[in-house]
């Protein structure tokens, strides 16, 4: 008898389990009463338009230039005896770079000094002669002509002293030029001459080049068409000027890195280049690490104006077609409508909309494949996953189980629940 009871209980459990799996595999029959109801409207992510204050930034190409360039040249002729600097090093103004043979200039200096001494002696003699002749001419002991000759010799002696002093100064300058020093502080390049070279013979021989790169300039160009469009927007009041003093400039290097220190705009050129149709501007950047080098190609992000009522949309919200740009709006009744818009450039990775939208409009940003114009949707606030740090596809993955949880969770429970109830009854029997 116990074996019969066991087999009967097992048969009951098997029958109930089979029935539960049948309900799980064919949920249409289990949910037959709800099959005739219409499906709920699909959920879409919408962004409610709210105008914001946004800086109008232009990214323009440019080249780096040193703030000061000095070509070190030989100012006197001679043989280079010594090079006293390390190529590629940072130097201070006044640092000795080269030594040209100074002996010829010392000899000229000594000769000029002797000439000055001779002129001073002649002046002293002329002064004494004038002093002796003055009382004699008053008593007519000598002729007036002799006294005038003495005065003339005195004036010539004064002129000779002035000439000798000028020659001595020239000799001192040339002797100083024999020691070549750095005229500015900066980074010096390679030496253009070596020891033993003859320099300054008939020309000012280049010897080295010094670049001052902290701070450093960047010369940027902007098409004149963009400048005119910007000025018209400023004059109409659509935009506010950021001002040259407040214009912030950010530098992006060739490898995409952003220079850590912002720069300032110095000036804008008043003329347009005839060959390129562009205007030139210059900005200044701190360069304490000397990481920016002259000649590098860079891009400058220049803040040129402020839009107090800017409307910006994520790129995926704007649909492009042969008819132009448009967006999908969700009305108060949940109906979807297509709205043409005018796109006026991109700022910070978003499209700037100048016409077609107003504050309070709800624009579909996510879920375009679920609807079309004229359809009904359930709008849900859209969140920028990239800005929030969420992985892509997180929202759809979280939303799918929500709709299927009752069916997915109820079907497996159907066979488990009767089996759980049948097992105690089998034991009781």
VOPAGU-2260 file (C-alpha; in pm, 1 decimal, decimal comma):
REM VOPAGU-2260
SITE   aa  ch    i         X         Y         Z
SITE  UNK   A    0       0,0       0,0       0,0
SITE  UNK   A    1     273,7     258,6      74,6
SITE  UNK   A    2     415,6     201,1    -275,2
SITE  UNK   A    3      73,5     266,6    -431,4
SITE  UNK   A    4      39,6     593,1    -242,0
SITE  UNK   A    5     385,1     701,3    -356,1
SITE  UNK   A    6     309,5     627,4    -723,0
SITE  UNK   A    7     -25,5     812,0    -702,0
SITE  UNK   A    8     141,1    1120,8    -552,5
SITE  UNK   A    9     413,8    1118,3    -817,5
SITE  UNK   A   10     152,6    1095,0   -1092,9
SITE  UNK   A   11     -35,9    1396,0    -952,3
SITE  UNK   A   12     284,7    1603,6    -933,2
SITE  UNK   A   13     379,5    1510,4   -1290,7
SITE  UNK   A   14      34,7    1607,8   -1422,7
SITE  UNK   A   15      39,2    1945,4   -1246,9
SITE  UNK   A   16     392,8    2017,0   -1369,9
SITE  UNK   A   17     298,0    1936,6   -1729,9
SITE  UNK   A   18      -2,1    2168,3   -1705,8
SITE  UNK   A   19     216,4    2451,4   -1573,4
SITE  UNK   A   20     468,3    2416,0   -1857,1
SITE  UNK   A   21     182,4    2413,5   -2107,7
SITE  UNK   A   22      59,0    2746,1   -1969,8
SITE  UNK   A   23     414,1    2886,2   -1985,3
SITE  UNK   A   24     467,1    2777,6   -2346,7
SITE  UNK   A   25     127,8    2911,6   -2461,4
SITE  UNK   A   26      68,6    3238,7   -2272,3
SITE  UNK   A   27    -184,1    3358,4   -2531,5
SITE  UNK   A   28    -436,6    3111,5   -2403,1
SITE  UNK   A   29    -358,7    3200,0   -2044,6
SITE  UNK   A   30    -406,2    3569,5   -2120,6
SITE  UNK   A   31    -683,3    3528,2   -2371,1
SITE  UNK   A   32    -917,1    3778,0   -2199,6
SITE  UNK   A   33    -660,4    4061,0   -2246,6
SITE  UNK   A   34    -572,8    3978,5   -2610,0
SITE  UNK   A   35    -832,4    4217,9   -2754,7
SITE  UNK   A   36    -710,4    4534,3   -2569,5
SITE  UNK   A   37    -493,9    4787,6   -2770,0
SITE  UNK   A   38    -119,7    4796,2   -2692,8
SITE  UNK   A   39       3,9    5081,9   -2474,1
SITE  UNK   A   40     176,3    5375,7   -2650,3
SITE  UNK   A   41     553,7    5333,0   -2679,3
SITE  UNK   A   42     781,7    5525,7   -2447,3
SITE  UNK   A   43    1020,6    5782,9   -2598,9
SITE  UNK   A   44    1281,9    6007,3   -2440,7
SITE  UNK   A   45    1200,6    6376,4   -2476,8
SITE  UNK   A   46    1390,3    6695,0   -2396,3
SITE  UNK   A   47    1190,6    6998,7   -2288,3
SITE  UNK   A   48    1327,1    7313,5   -2450,7
SITE  UNK   A   49    1462,3    7568,6   -2203,3
SITE  UNK   A   50    1671,3    7858,3   -2345,6
SITE  UNK   A   51    2008,6    7900,5   -2175,2
SITE  UNK   A   52    2304,4    8138,0   -2168,4
SITE  UNK   A   53    2570,1    7996,3   -2397,7
SITE  UNK   A   54    2906,5    8122,5   -2516,8
SITE  UNK   A   55    2950,7    8126,4   -2894,3
SITE  UNK   A   56    3286,8    7962,7   -2954,5
SITE  UNK   A   57    3471,6    7934,2   -3284,5
SITE  UNK   A   58    3749,0    7677,9   -3338,8
SITE  UNK   A   59    4003,2    7835,8   -3570,5
SITE  UNK   A   60    4336,4    7715,4   -3714,3
SITE  UNK   A   61    4659,3    7887,5   -3622,4
SITE  UNK   A   62    5036,9    7870,9   -3589,6
SITE  UNK   A   63    5252,2    7932,8   -3285,9
SITE  UNK   A   64    5502,1    8215,7   -3297,3
SITE  UNK   A   65    5759,3    8336,2   -3044,0
SITE  UNK   A   66    5685,7    8663,1   -2870,2
SITE  UNK   A   67    6037,6    8785,1   -2950,2
SITE  UNK   A   68    6304,2    8667,4   -3196,5
SITE  UNK   A   69    6665,3    8777,0   -3182,3
SITE  UNK   A   70    6918,5    8696,6   -3451,3
SITE  UNK   A   71    7257,6    8712,7   -3283,6
SITE  UNK   A   72    7505,5    8859,5   -3535,6
SITE  UNK   A   73    7868,8    8959,8   -3534,6
SITE  UNK   A   74    7890,1    9338,7   -3507,8
SITE  UNK   A   75    8269,9    9355,4   -3550,5
SITE  UNK   A   76    8504,0    9152,4   -3772,5
SITE  UNK   A   77    8736,8    8893,4   -3625,8
SITE  UNK   A   78    8810,8    8530,4   -3548,5
SITE  UNK   A   79    8575,9    8347,2   -3308,2
SITE  UNK   A   80    8783,6    8216,9   -3018,0
SITE  UNK   A   81    8516,5    8054,2   -2798,4
SITE  UNK   A   82    8151,2    7943,0   -2786,5
SITE  UNK   A   83    8018,8    7977,3   -2430,4
SITE  UNK   A   84    7663,3    7837,7   -2435,0
SITE  UNK   A   85    7480,4    7505,6   -2456,2
SITE  UNK   A   86    7269,2    7469,7   -2766,7
SITE  UNK   A   87    6895,4    7442,8   -2696,6
SITE  UNK   A   88    6927,7    7584,4   -2344,0
SITE  UNK   A   89    6728,2    7863,7   -2180,3
SITE  UNK   A   90    6947,3    8169,8   -2133,6
SITE  UNK   A   91    6914,4    8512,0   -1974,1
SITE  UNK   A   92    6973,7    8847,8   -2138,5
SITE  UNK   A   93    7340,1    8942,1   -2109,8
SITE  UNK   A   94    7472,4    8584,4   -2112,1
SITE  UNK   A   95    7806,0    8557,4   -2296,4
SITE  UNK   A   96    7761,5    8351,3   -2614,2
SITE  UNK   A   97    8078,5    8398,1   -2822,3
SITE  UNK   A   98    8418,5    8559,2   -2782,3
SITE  UNK   A   99    8574,5    8724,2   -3087,0
SITE  UNK   A  100    8950,2    8793,2   -3073,5
SITE  UNK   A  101    8966,9    9123,7   -2876,4
SITE  UNK   A  102    9336,9    9212,0   -2926,5
SITE  UNK   A  103    9295,5    9422,0   -3243,0
SITE  UNK   A  104    9025,2    9625,8   -3068,9
SITE  UNK   A  105    9234,2    9674,1   -2757,9
SITE  UNK   A  106    9509,6    9818,0   -2976,3
SITE  UNK   A  107    9264,0   10057,5   -3138,9
SITE  UNK   A  108    9136,7   10154,1   -2794,9
SITE  UNK   A  109    9490,7   10232,5   -2675,5
SITE  UNK   A  110    9556,4   10443,5   -2985,1
SITE  UNK   A  111    9233,4   10637,6   -2929,9
SITE  UNK   A  112    9326,8   10695,3   -2567,8
SITE  UNK   A  113    9668,5   10832,6   -2671,9
SITE  UNK   A  114    9508,2   11062,3   -2927,2
SITE  UNK   A  115    9281,3   11198,6   -2656,4
SITE  UNK   A  116    9577,0   11265,5   -2427,6
SITE  UNK   A  117    9758,5   11449,0   -2708,2
SITE  UNK   A  118    9451,3   11661,0   -2779,2
SITE  UNK   A  119    9419,4   11750,2   -2411,5
SITE  UNK   A  120    9787,1   11857,5   -2404,5
SITE  UNK   A  121    9737,4   12077,7   -2711,4
SITE  UNK   A  122    9436,6   12237,2   -2547,4
SITE  UNK   A  123    9634,8   12314,8   -2235,4
SITE  UNK   A  124    9907,3   12483,0   -2447,0
SITE  UNK   A  125    9646,6   12681,2   -2641,7
SITE  UNK   A  126    9483,3   12802,1   -2319,1
SITE  UNK   A  127    9815,0   12925,1   -2178,9
SITE  UNK   A  128    9894,3   13108,4   -2502,6
SITE  UNK   A  129    9559,3   13288,1   -2497,3
SITE  UNK   A  130    9612,2   13384,5   -2132,8
SITE  UNK   A  131    9956,0   13539,7   -2216,0
SITE  UNK   A  132    9835,0   13722,6   -2527,1
SITE  UNK   A  133    9524,8   13876,7   -2371,2
SITE  UNK   A  134    9697,1   14152,3   -2160,6
SITE  UNK   A  135    9948,4   14217,5   -2440,4
SITE  UNK   A  136    9682,5   14284,3   -2702,4
SITE  UNK   A  137    9512,7   14528,1   -2465,4
SITE  UNK   A  138    9834,9   14737,0   -2446,7
SITE  UNK   A  139    9902,8   14694,1   -2820,1
SITE  UNK   A  140   10223,3   14504,1   -2742,9
SITE  UNK   A  141   10117,4   14245,5   -3004,4
SITE  UNK   A  142    9899,7   14271,3   -3304,9
SITE  UNK   A  143    9532,3   14181,8   -3298,7
SITE  UNK   A  144    9600,5   13916,8   -3564,9
SITE  UNK   A  145    9834,7   13721,2   -3336,5
SITE  UNK   A  146    9573,3   13718,4   -3059,0
SITE  UNK   A  147    9302,9   13596,9   -3299,6
SITE  UNK   A  148    9531,5   13314,7   -3415,1
SITE  UNK   A  149    9579,0   13207,3   -3052,4
SITE  UNK   A  150    9201,5   13197,4   -2999,1
SITE  UNK   A  151    9159,4   12989,2   -3314,3
SITE  UNK   A  152    9419,4   12738,7   -3197,6
SITE  UNK   A  153    9233,8   12710,7   -2864,9
SITE  UNK   A  154    8904,0   12629,4   -3039,2
SITE  UNK   A  155    9076,8   12376,3   -3264,9
SITE  UNK   A  156    9225,5   12206,0   -2958,0
SITE  UNK   A  157    8873,4   12177,0   -2806,4
SITE  UNK   A  158    8746,6   12022,7   -3131,4
SITE  UNK   A  159    9038,5   11778,2   -3137,3
SITE  UNK   A  160    8947,0   11665,8   -2783,9
SITE  UNK   A  161    8584,4   11603,9   -2889,6
SITE  UNK   A  162    8703,3   11401,9   -3187,5
SITE  UNK   A  163    8943,7   11199,0   -2975,0
SITE  UNK   A  164    8670,4   11124,9   -2720,2
SITE  UNK   A  165    8437,0   11002,0   -2997,7
SITE  UNK   A  166    8710,4   10778,9   -3139,0
SITE  UNK   A  167    8779,5   10640,1   -2791,9
SITE  UNK   A  168    8409,0   10567,5   -2742,3
SITE  UNK   A  169    8395,5   10387,9   -3077,0
SITE  UNK   A  170    8700,6   10182,0   -2981,4
SITE  UNK   A  171    8541,3   10089,6   -2648,3
SITE  UNK   A  172    8219,1    9985,3   -2823,5
SITE  UNK   A  173    8401,9    9766,6   -3073,4
SITE  UNK   A  174    8598,7    9605,7   -2791,6
SITE  UNK   A  175    8269,1    9535,0   -2615,0
SITE  UNK   A  176    8114,3    9392,9   -2931,3
SITE  UNK   A  177    8399,1    9141,1   -2944,1
SITE  UNK   A  178    8223,3    8972,4   -2648,4
SITE  UNK   A  179    7890,8    8861,2   -2802,5
SITE  UNK   A  180    7607,6    8849,8   -2544,4
SITE  UNK   A  181    7239,2    8752,7   -2557,3
SITE  UNK   A  182    7020,3    9058,5   -2625,0
SITE  UNK   A  183    6704,0    8891,5   -2485,4
SITE  UNK   A  184    6610,6    8605,2   -2255,2
SITE  UNK   A  185    6476,9    8290,2   -2418,0
SITE  UNK   A  186    6572,7    7956,8   -2569,2
SITE  UNK   A  187    6875,4    7957,6   -2798,3
SITE  UNK   A  188    6904,4    7726,1   -3096,0
SITE  UNK   A  189    7207,7    7568,2   -3254,1
SITE  UNK   A  190    7524,9    7765,7   -3317,1
SITE  UNK   A  191    7548,5    7884,4   -3676,8
SITE  UNK   A  192    7929,2    7921,2   -3663,8
SITE  UNK   A  193    8214,3    7739,7   -3486,0
SITE  UNK   A  194    8537,2    7840,3   -3316,6
SITE  UNK   A  195    8798,2    7961,6   -3564,2
SITE  UNK   A  196    8546,1    8106,9   -3807,4
SITE  UNK   A  197    8599,7    8455,3   -3948,6
SITE  UNK   A  198    8287,8    8663,6   -3889,3
SITE  UNK   A  199    8177,0    9018,5   -3958,5
SITE  UNK   A  200    8404,2    9063,5   -4259,1
SITE  UNK   A  201    8194,2    9294,4   -4476,9
SITE  UNK   A  202    7861,2    9172,3   -4329,9
SITE  UNK   A  203    7693,2    9103,1   -3997,5
SITE  UNK   A  204    7740,8    8726,7   -3985,1
SITE  UNK   A  205    7451,1    8531,3   -3819,1
SITE  UNK   A  206    7580,8    8336,3   -3520,0
SITE  UNK   A  207    7270,0    8205,5   -3338,0
SITE  UNK   A  208    6895,2    8263,0   -3297,3
SITE  UNK   A  209    6710,1    8314,1   -2967,7
SITE  UNK   A  210    6332,7    8261,5   -2933,3
SITE  UNK   A  211    6131,2    8389,5   -2640,5
SITE  UNK   A  212    5845,6    8140,1   -2600,0
SITE  UNK   A  213    5705,0    8220,1   -2255,8
SITE  UNK   A  214    5455,4    8364,4   -2318,1
SITE  UNK   A  215    5397,5    8251,9   -2676,5
SITE  UNK   A  216    5181,6    8394,4   -2954,1
SITE  UNK   A  217    4933,0    8209,4   -3172,2
SITE  UNK   A  218    4825,8    8374,6   -3496,2
SITE  UNK   A  219    4481,1    8249,5   -3595,1
SITE  UNK   A  220    4269,9    8314,6   -3903,5
SITE  UNK   A  221    3893,4    8337,5   -3944,9
SITE  UNK   A  222    3699,8    8363,9   -4273,4
SITE  UNK   A  223    3565,7    8711,7   -4332,4
SITE  UNK   A  224    3218,1    8566,7   -4399,7
SITE  UNK   A  225    3199,1    8434,8   -4042,4
SITE  UNK   A  226    3319,7    8767,8   -3907,5
SITE  UNK   A  227    3048,1    8955,8   -4097,8
SITE  UNK   A  228    2778,5    8713,3   -3981,7
SITE  UNK   A  229    2893,3    8752,4   -3621,9
SITE  UNK   A  230    2895,2    9132,2   -3645,3
SITE  UNK   A  231    2542,9    9135,9   -3788,3
SITE  UNK   A  232    2418,6    8919,8   -3500,9
SITE  UNK   A  233    2587,0    9153,3   -3252,6
SITE  UNK   A  234    2438,9    9465,0   -3414,5
SITE  UNK   A  235    2089,1    9314,8   -3423,3
SITE  UNK   A  236    2105,6    9229,9   -3053,6
SITE  UNK   A  237    2077,2    8857,6   -3110,5
SITE  UNK   A  238    2418,2    8810,2   -2947,9
SITE  UNK   A  239    2614,1    9001,9   -2686,6
SITE  UNK   A  240    2981,1    9079,6   -2730,3
SITE  UNK   A  241    3221,2    8894,1   -2505,7
SITE  UNK   A  242    3470,0    9181,9   -2539,4
SITE  UNK   A  243    3838,4    9147,0   -2615,7
SITE  UNK   A  244    3927,1    9175,9   -2248,5
SITE  UNK   A  245    3683,2    8898,9   -2157,7
SITE  UNK   A  246    3728,3    8679,6   -2462,8
SITE  UNK   A  247    3864,2    8345,6   -2346,2
SITE  UNK   A  248    4087,9    8149,3   -2579,6
SITE  UNK   A  249    4164,6    7778,2   -2537,4
SITE  UNK   A  250    4442,2    7606,6   -2729,0
SITE  UNK   A  251    4420,9    7253,2   -2873,1
SITE  UNK   A  252    4746,9    7098,4   -2994,9
SITE  UNK   A  253    4797,0    6872,0   -3296,0
SITE  UNK   A  254    4752,7    6554,9   -3088,4
SITE  UNK   A  255    4418,9    6674,2   -2947,8
SITE  UNK   A  256    4542,4    6779,5   -2603,3
SITE  UNK   A  257    4402,1    7097,6   -2450,6
SITE  UNK   A  258    4663,6    7339,4   -2319,7
SITE  UNK   A  259    4602,8    7364,5   -1942,7
SITE  UNK   A  260    4630,3    7744,0   -1927,5
SITE  UNK   A  261    4386,8    7969,4   -2116,2
SITE  UNK   A  262    4508,0    8261,0   -2323,8
SITE  UNK   A  263    4384,4    8610,2   -2403,6
SITE  UNK   A  264    4305,4    8778,2   -2731,9
SITE  UNK   A  265    4544,8    9063,5   -2809,7
SITE  UNK   A  266    4405,8    9213,8   -3130,4
SITE  UNK   A  267    4218,5    9150,9   -3455,2
SITE  UNK   A  268    4360,3    9267,9   -3784,8
SITE  UNK   A  269    4178,2    9546,8   -3968,0
SITE  UNK   A  270    4231,1    9406,7   -4317,3
SITE  UNK   A  271    4136,8    9088,9   -4501,4
SITE  UNK   A  272    4401,2    8880,3   -4674,6
SITE  UNK   A  273    4331,8    8904,3   -5046,9
SITE  UNK   A  274    4465,1    8555,8   -5121,8
SITE  UNK   A  275    4272,8    8368,1   -4849,4
SITE  UNK   A  276    3976,1    8592,3   -4768,8
SITE  UNK   A  277    4047,2    8557,5   -4398,5
SITE  UNK   A  278    4123,9    8793,1   -4110,8
SITE  UNK   A  279    4414,5    8741,2   -3873,2
SITE  UNK   A  280    4397,8    8755,6   -3495,1
SITE  UNK   A  281    4665,1    8711,3   -3231,8
SITE  UNK   A  282    4633,7    8555,9   -2887,2
SITE  UNK   A  283    4887,2    8511,9   -2608,8
SITE  UNK   A  284    4931,5    8199,4   -2397,3
SITE  UNK   A  285    5146,6    8127,4   -2091,6
SITE  UNK   A  286    5404,7    7859,0   -2167,8
SITE  UNK   A  287    5599,0    7792,7   -1847,4
SITE  UNK   A  288    5670,7    7428,9   -1935,7
SITE  UNK   A  289    5798,0    7525,2   -2283,7
SITE  UNK   A  290    5572,2    7254,3   -2429,0
SITE  UNK   A  291    5446,1    7486,5   -2705,6
SITE  UNK   A  292    5707,2    7544,8   -2973,9
SITE  UNK   A  293    5718,2    7799,0   -3257,8
SITE  UNK   A  294    5583,3    7669,8   -3586,1
SITE  UNK   A  295    5344,3    7413,0   -3435,5
SITE  UNK   A  296    4998,5    7385,3   -3595,5
SITE  UNK   A  297    4721,9    7432,7   -3336,7
SITE  UNK   A  298    4352,0    7507,7   -3312,2
SITE  UNK   A  299    4223,5    7790,8   -3096,9
SITE  UNK   A  300    3877,1    7790,9   -2942,5
SITE  UNK   A  301    3780,9    8156,1   -2924,7
SITE  UNK   A  302    3484,8    8281,9   -2724,2
SITE  UNK   A  303    3352,0    8562,2   -2943,4
SITE  UNK   A  304    2996,3    8630,0   -2823,5
SITE  UNK   A  305    2726,0    8535,8   -2572,0
SITE  UNK   A  306    2377,0    8409,3   -2663,3
SITE  UNK   A  307    2144,2    8478,6   -2371,7
SITE  UNK   A  308    1854,9    8273,8   -2520,6
SITE  UNK   A  309    2033,5    7985,4   -2689,2
SITE  UNK   A  310    1848,4    7665,7   -2781,3
SITE  UNK   A  311    2082,7    7368,1   -2807,0
SITE  UNK   A  312    1986,2    7011,2   -2899,7
SITE  UNK   A  313    2180,5    6684,1   -2891,0
SITE  UNK   A  314    2298,0    6579,9   -3234,0
SITE  UNK   A  315    2069,6    6275,0   -3251,3
SITE  UNK   A  316    1758,9    6490,8   -3197,7
SITE  UNK   A  317    1795,4    6667,6   -3535,2
SITE  UNK   A  318    1681,7    6467,3   -3838,3
SITE  UNK   A  319    1830,2    6542,7   -4179,4
SITE  UNK   A  320    1653,6    6491,8   -4511,9
SITE  UNK   A  321    1640,2    6639,8   -4858,9
SITE  UNK   A  322    1385,7    6893,7   -4731,6
SITE  UNK   A  323    1622,9    7014,0   -4457,8
SITE  UNK   A  324    1657,8    6971,9   -4084,1
SITE  UNK   A  325    1364,0    6884,2   -3862,6
SITE  UNK   A  326    1275,1    6746,4   -3519,3
SITE  UNK   A  327     987,0    6538,4   -3380,1
SITE  UNK   A  328     771,9    6717,8   -3121,5
SITE  UNK   A  329     531,9    6560,3   -2870,8
SITE  UNK   A  330     215,1    6757,4   -2807,4
SITE  UNK   A  331      11,9    6778,1   -2488,9
SITE  UNK   A  332    -208,4    6492,1   -2614,2
SITE  UNK   A  333      93,6    6269,4   -2681,6
SITE  UNK   A  334      69,7    6310,0   -3058,8
SITE  UNK   A  335     393,5    6325,1   -3260,1
SITE  UNK   A  336     446,6    6603,8   -3514,3
SITE  UNK   A  337     739,5    6692,7   -3740,8
SITE  UNK   A  338     879,0    7045,4   -3698,6
SITE  UNK   A  339    1127,6    7205,4   -3944,9
SITE  UNK   A  340    1412,3    7390,3   -3774,2
SITE  UNK   A  341    1704,8    7612,3   -3873,5
SITE  UNK   A  342    2042,3    7490,2   -3753,6
SITE  UNK   A  343    2303,9    7758,2   -3692,7
SITE  UNK   A  344    2626,6    7570,9   -3628,0
SITE  UNK   A  345    2744,3    7352,3   -3343,6
SITE  UNK   A  346    2859,8    7446,5   -2994,6
SITE  UNK   A  347    2997,5    7203,3   -2735,5
SITE  UNK   A  348    2882,6    6903,1   -2939,7
SITE  UNK   A  349    2521,7    7027,6   -2972,8
SITE  UNK   A  350    2329,4    7179,7   -3262,1
SITE  UNK   A  351    2232,9    7544,7   -3217,4
SITE  UNK   A  352    1871,1    7604,6   -3325,2
SITE  UNK   A  353    1792,6    7959,1   -3435,9
SITE  UNK   A  354    1436,8    7907,3   -3569,0
SITE  UNK   A  355    1154,6    7656,5   -3530,9
SITE  UNK   A  356    1151,1    7590,9   -3154,6
SITE  UNK   A  357    1036,8    7777,2   -2845,5
SITE  UNK   A  358    1054,3    7730,1   -2471,6
SITE  UNK   A  359     841,5    7440,1   -2348,1
SITE  UNK   A  360     849,9    7233,7   -2668,7
SITE  UNK   A  361     914,6    6864,1   -2610,0
SITE  UNK   A  362    1159,6    6721,0   -2861,4
SITE  UNK   A  363    1207,0    6346,8   -2909,3
SITE  UNK   A  364    1570,7    6257,1   -2851,2
SITE  UNK   A  365    1544,7    5880,3   -2811,6
SITE  UNK   A  366    1304,8    5621,4   -2955,0
SITE  UNK   A  367    1255,3    5746,0   -3312,3
SITE  UNK   A  368    1213,9    5388,5   -3436,2
SITE  UNK   A  369     905,7    5343,0   -3218,4
SITE  UNK   A  370     690,4    5611,9   -3376,2
SITE  UNK   A  371     631,1    5842,5   -3668,8
SITE  UNK   A  372     449,8    6175,4   -3723,2
SITE  UNK   A  373      83,4    6135,7   -3627,5
SITE  UNK   A  374     147,6    5852,3   -3382,1
SITE  UNK   A  375      86,7    5855,3   -3008,3
SITE  UNK   A  376     370,7    5810,2   -2758,5
SITE  UNK   A  377     433,7    5821,8   -2387,8
SITE  UNK   A  378     697,0    6093,9   -2328,8
SITE  UNK   A  379     962,6    6025,1   -2067,5
SITE  UNK   A  380    1233,0    6271,1   -1954,7
SITE  UNK   A  381    1553,8    6205,7   -2149,7
SITE  UNK   A  382    1881,2    6176,0   -1965,0
SITE  UNK   A  383    2221,4    6223,1   -2125,3
SITE  UNK   A  384    2393,0    5894,0   -2042,0
SITE  UNK   A  385    2730,4    6023,6   -2157,1
SITE  UNK   A  386    2707,2    6315,7   -1916,6
SITE  UNK   A  387    2563,4    6105,1   -1635,3
SITE  UNK   A  388    2828,2    5835,0   -1677,8
SITE  UNK   A  389    2574,8    5557,2   -1747,5
SITE  UNK   A  390    2650,2    5277,9   -1995,2
SITE  UNK   A  391    2478,8    5293,8   -2328,6
SITE  UNK   A  392    2159,4    5091,7   -2350,2
SITE  UNK   A  393    2100,2    5102,5   -1976,2
SITE  UNK   A  394    1753,2    5254,3   -2000,5
SITE  UNK   A  395    1612,8    5016,4   -2261,7
SITE  UNK   A  396    1756,2    4720,6   -2078,0
SITE  UNK   A  397    1593,0    4836,8   -1758,7
SITE  UNK   A  398    1261,8    4910,2   -1930,1
SITE  UNK   A  399    1223,0    4574,5   -2107,9
SITE  UNK   A  400    1191,8    4360,8   -1798,3
SITE  UNK   A  401     940,2    4601,8   -1655,7
SITE  UNK   A  402     692,8    4523,0   -1930,8
SITE  UNK   A  403     758,3    4149,6   -1936,5
SITE  UNK   A  404     800,4    4086,8   -1566,3
SITE  UNK   A  405     443,9    3966,8   -1502,8
SITE  UNK   A  406     448,9    3715,4   -1786,1
SITE  UNK   A  407     806,0    3606,0   -1730,8
SITE  UNK   A  408     769,9    3586,8   -1355,1
SITE  UNK   A  409     419,8    3436,6   -1345,2
SITE  UNK   A  410     473,9    3154,4   -1592,3
SITE  UNK   A  411     755,1    2977,5   -1412,0
SITE  UNK   A  412     567,7    3017,4   -1083,9
SITE  UNK   A  413     258,6    2841,0   -1219,7
SITE  UNK   A  414     398,3    2485,0   -1209,3
SITE  UNK   A  415     601,5    2550,1    -896,4
SITE  UNK   A  416     310,7    2667,3    -685,5
SITE  UNK   A  417      78,3    2365,8    -743,3
SITE  UNK   A  418     370,2    2129,1    -700,1
SITE  UNK   A  419     458,0    2292,7    -373,5
SITE  UNK   A  420      97,4    2251,7    -259,6
SITE  UNK   A  421      70,9    1895,1    -385,0
SITE  UNK   A  422     383,9    1771,0    -214,4
SITE  UNK   A  423     247,4    1824,8     140,5
SITE  UNK   A  424     -86,7    1668,0      41,6
SITE  UNK   A  425      97,1    1364,0     -89,8
SITE  UNK   A  426     280,4    1331,6     236,2
SITE  UNK   A  427     -45,7    1371,2     430,4
SITE  UNK   A  428    -202,2    1091,5     235,9
